[in-house]
Amino acid sequence: DIAEENIDNGFSGNPVEQAQDLGEQLAQRTVQNGQLAEERDEYKARAEAAEAQLIVLKAKLYDYMTA
């Protein structure tokens, strides 16, 4: 019964292959993490630029309203 459960749970097989698979998965996740960090930084920069533009536009609106 335990052997069948192990097979169903994916715990059977060569431990070396499992370690290699886990190493490959880790490498893939590391690359994905780097890509996500780059995307986050790009979005953050875009948000900061938009916020700066909003401040300029608010200042212009204030100038028009008080002129």
N, C-alpha and C positions, 0 to 999 in steps of 0.2 A: 504494500500500500504506500509506504513512504517513497519508494522508488518511483511509483506512478505519479505521486504528488510532485516530486522533484522534476520529473519530465514536464508535467503540466505547467509548473511554475518557471521553467526555463533554467533550472539549476543543474541540469545534466550537461555533460560535455567536458571538453578539455579546459582546465583552469587557465592554461596559457592563452588559449584562444579568447576566453572570456576577458582576461586581462588586456589583451591586445584590442579587443572590441571596446572595452571601457576607455582605453587610452585614445582610440580614434574618436570616440564620443566626446571625450574631454577636449581634444583638439578642435573638434567641430564647434563645441560650445564656446570655447575660447575665442574662435574666429567670430562667431555670432555675437558674442559679448562685445568684442571690439567694434563690429559694425553697428551695433545698437548704440554704443557710446558715441560713435561718430555722428550718427543720426541725431541723437539727443543734443549734441553740441551744436549741430547745424540749426536745429529747431530753436534752441536757446538763443543763438545769435540772431536768428530771424525775429524772434519775439522781442529781443532787446532793441533791434533796429526799428521795429514797428512802434515800440513804446517811445523811443526817441522822436520818431516822426509825429506821434500823437501829441507829445509835449510841444513841439514846434507849432503844430496846427492849433492847439489850444491857445498858445501865446498869440498867434495871428488873429484868432477869433476875438480874444480879449482886446487886442489893439483896435480892431474894427469896431467893437462895441463901445469902446471908451473914446474913440476919436471924434 
